[in-house]
């Protein structure tokens, strides 16, 4: 790993942030068109690819700048941590808007939905079937990724690598069960305000699980190639922060929408 002596390095201009932003905007437009027609797996895969490709190229440049060129000083790593804190804060506000919409309709249902919550005709999911299983899976993944970090700090790279991969596997299993739940739903996103808030909130959380899994995959590859050290593992730290954030969001989601909302 290359090291530099200066405290701050101005990185070269990267095209990937604006391209990724445009991809996310295009994905949002595609998602809206899916809402007005029918959800299908092919369009969902297209959305993931539109976000995945610029992300991979951005991570490639970041790995080159930090590992091979040594451009990430301590000050630079502190700035990256502050950036992630700001990003997670914006994500909290993002999900807060969906929870606000849900609780607003739940606490004071209007006459258009029969003054009841869930609306008449909506058959909700059993919270103690797939949702509870997914809760166990996701909370377990939080434990495994914490263990992976602990093993890494104790220089047990091989076991840390396996635990990171096991966490990724748990995230994939979670996504699979979420898709099964959607396929067995008795309502769709356009049936009522309940179904709209349900699919929007759980759907965006599912996308965040996939993004978190991709971040962990990037760190798994870097662990395998010995790109990180105990004093220089900012990418691993940030990915773990993000994964724990996803865990906490799901916990609120399970309690408020699946369990209390039923």
C-alpha positions in Angstrom: 0.0 0.0 0.0 1.5 3.4 -1.1 1.7 6.1 1.5 2.1 9.9 1.1 3.3 12.6 3.5 0.9 15.5 2.7 -2.1 16.0 4.9 -4.6 16.7 2.1 -4.7 15.7 -1.6 -7.1 17.2 -4.1 -8.5 14.3 -6.2 -8.8 14.6 -9.9 -12.2 15.4 -11.4 -14.3 12.2 -11.7 -17.2 11.7 -14.1 -18.8 9.0 -12.0 -20.7 11.0 -9.4 -22.7 12.9 -12.1 -23.2 9.8 -14.2 -24.4 7.9 -11.1 -26.8 10.7 -10.2 -28.2 10.6 -13.7 -28.6 6.8 -13.5 -30.4 7.1 -10.2 -32.8 9.8 -11.7 -33.4 7.5 -14.8 -34.0 4.6 -12.4 -36.6 6.7 -10.5 -38.4 7.5 -13.8 -38.3 3.9 -14.8 -39.7 2.9 -11.4 -42.6 5.3 -11.8 -43.4 3.9 -15.2 -43.4 0.4 -13.6 -45.9 1.6 -11.0 -48.3 2.6 -13.8 -48.0 -0.7 -15.6 -46.8 -3.9 -13.9 -43.7 -4.7 -11.9 -41.5 -7.2 -13.6 -38.1 -8.7 -12.9 -36.5 -7.5 -16.1 -37.1 -3.8 -15.4 -35.9 -4.3 -11.8 -32.6 -5.9 -13.1 -32.2 -2.9 -15.5 -32.6 -0.5 -12.6 -29.9 -2.4 -10.6 -27.5 -2.4 -13.6 -28.0 1.3 -14.2 -26.8 2.0 -10.6 -24.2 -0.8 -10.4 -22.1 0.0 -13.5 -21.1 3.6 -12.5 -20.7 2.5 -8.9 -18.2 -0.2 -9.9 -16.2 2.2 -12.0 -16.2 4.8 -9.2 -15.0 2.2 -6.7 -12.3 1.1 -9.2 -10.9 4.7 -9.3 -11.2 5.0 -5.6 -9.2 1.8 -5.1 -6.5 3.0 -7.5 -6.3 6.4 -5.7 -6.1 5.0 -2.2 -4.2 1.7 -2.6 -1.9 2.2 -5.5 -1.4 6.0 -5.6 -1.6 6.6 -1.8 -3.7 9.7 -2.1 -5.9 9.0 0.9 -4.3 10.7 3.9 -5.7 10.8 7.5 -7.4 14.1 6.7 -8.9 12.6 3.5 -10.2 9.6 5.5 -11.8 11.9 8.0 -13.5 13.8 5.2 -14.8 10.5 3.8 -16.3 9.6 7.2 -18.0 13.0 7.5 -19.4 12.6 4.0 -20.8 9.2 4.9 -22.4 10.7 8.1 -24.0 13.4 6.0 -25.2 10.8 3.5 -26.7 8.5 6.1 -28.4 11.6 7.7 -30.0 12.4 4.3 -31.1 8.7 4.0 -32.7 9.0 7.5 -34.7 12.0 6.2 -35.6 10.1 3.1 -37.1 7.2 5.0 -38.6 9.5 7.6 -40.8 11.0 4.8 -42.2 7.5 4.0 -42.8 6.7 7.7 -44.5 10.1 8.1 -46.8 9.4 5.2 -47.7 5.9 6.6 -48.4 7.1 10.2 -50.3 10.1 8.9 -52.7 7.8 7.1 -52.7 5.2 9.9 -53.5 7.5 12.8 -56.2 9.5 10.9 -57.7 7.3 8.1 -60.2 9.3 6.0 -63.6 8.4 4.6 -62.1 7.6 1.1 -60.6 4.4 2.6 -63.5 3.6 4.9 -62.2 5.3 8.0 -60.2 2.1 8.8 -56.6 1.1 8.7 -55.6 -1.0 6.8 -58.3 -0.1 4.3 -61.2 -2.4 3.8 -60.3 -5.2 1.4 -56.6 -5.2 2.1 -55.2 -8.5 3.4 -52.0 -7.7 5.2 -49.0 -10.0 5.6 -48.6 -12.1 8.7 -45.7 -10.4 10.5 -44.6 -13.6 12.1 -43.9 -15.5 8.8 -41.6 -14.1 6.2 -41.2 -10.7 7.8 -40.0 -12.2 11.1 -37.7 -14.6 9.2 -36.2 -11.6 7.3 -35.8 -9.7 10.6 -33.8 -12.6 12.0 -31.7 -12.9 8.8 -30.9 -9.1 8.6 -30.2 -8.7 12.3 -27.9 -11.8 12.1 -26.1 -10.2 9.2 -25.4 -7.2 11.5 -23.8 -9.5 14.0 -21.7 -11.3 11.3 -20.4 -8.0 9.8 -19.5 -6.8 13.2 -17.6 -10.0 13.9 -15.9 -9.6 10.5 -14.7 -6.1 11.5 -13.5 -7.4 14.9 -11.5 -10.2 13.2 -10.0 -7.8 10.7 -8.8 -5.5 13.5 -7.2 -8.5 15.1 -5.4 -9.2 11.8 -7.4 -12.4 11.1 -7.9 -11.5 7.5 -9.0 -15.0 6.2 -11.8 -15.4 8.8 -12.8 -11.8 8.3 -13.1 -12.5 4.5 -15.4 -15.5 5.1 -17.6 -13.5 7.6 -18.0 -10.7 5.1 -19.0 -13.2 2.4 -21.4 -14.8 4.8 -23.0 -11.4 5.5 -23.4 -10.9 1.8 -25.1 -14.3 1.5 -27.5 -13.3 4.3 -28.3 -10.1 2.4 -29.0 -12.1 -0.8 -31.3 -14.5 1.1 -33.1 -11.5 2.6 -33.7 -10.1 -0.9 -34.9 -13.4 -2.2 -37.5 -13.8 0.6 -38.6 -10.2 0.0 -39.2 -11.0 -3.6 -41.2 -14.1 -2.7 -43.3 -12.0 -0.3 -44.0 -9.5 -3.1 -45.0 -12.3 -5.5 -47.5 -13.7 -3.0 -49.0 -10.3 -2.1 -52.8 -10.1 -2.4 -52.5 -6.3 -3.2 -50.4 -4.2 -5.6 -48.8 -0.8 -5.3 -51.8 1.0 -6.8 -54.6 -0.5 -4.7 -54.7 2.0 -1.9 -52.6 4.4 0.1 -51.6 1.5 2.4 -50.2 -0.6 -0.5 -48.5 2.5 -2.0 -46.7 3.3 1.3 -46.0 -0.4 2.0 -44.3 -1.1 -1.4 -42.5 2.2 -1.5 -41.0 1.9 2.0 -40.1 -1.8 1.8 -39.0 -1.5 -1.8 -36.6 1.3 -1.2 -35.3 -0.6 1.9 -34.7 -3.6 -0.3 -32.8 -1.5 -2.8 -30.6 -0.2 0.1 -29.9 -3.8 1.1 -28.7 -4.6 -2.5 -26.5 -1.4 -2.4 -25.1 -2.4 1.0 -24.4 -5.9 -0.4 -22.5 -4.4 -3.3 -20.5 -2.3 -0.9 -19.6 -5.4 1.1 -18.7 -7.2 -2.1 -16.2 -4.5 -3.0 -14.6 -4.8 0.4 -14.6 -8.6 0.1 -12.5 -8.3 -3.1 -10.2 -5.8 -1.4 -9.7 -8.1 1.6 -8.9 -11.0 -0.8 -6.2 -8.8 -2.5 -4.9 -7.4 0.8 -5.7 -3.8 -0.1 -6.5 -2.8 3.5 -4.6 -2.5 6.8 -5.7 -2.0 10.4 -5.0 1.8 10.0 -6.3 2.2 6.5 -9.7 0.5 6.1 -12.0 3.4 5.6 -14.1 1.6 2.9 -14.8 -1.3 5.2 -15.8 1.0 8.1 -18.2 3.0 5.9 -19.7 -0.1 4.4 -20.3 -1.5 7.9 -21.9 1.8 9.0 -24.2 1.7 6.1 -25.2 -1.9 6.8 -26.1 -1.2 10.4 -28.2 1.8 9.1 -30.1 -0.6 6.9 -30.6 -3.0 9.8 -32.1 -0.2 12.0 -34.4 1.0 9.2 -35.7 -2.6 8.8 -36.3 -2.9 12.6 -38.5 0.3 12.5 -40.2 -1.0 9.4 -41.0 -4.4 10.8 -42.4 -2.9 14.1 -44.4 -0.1 12.6 -45.7 -1.5 9.3 -45.7 -5.3 9.6 -46.5 -5.7 13.3 -48.2 -2.6 14.6 -49.8 -1.7 11.3 -51.5 -5.1 11.1 
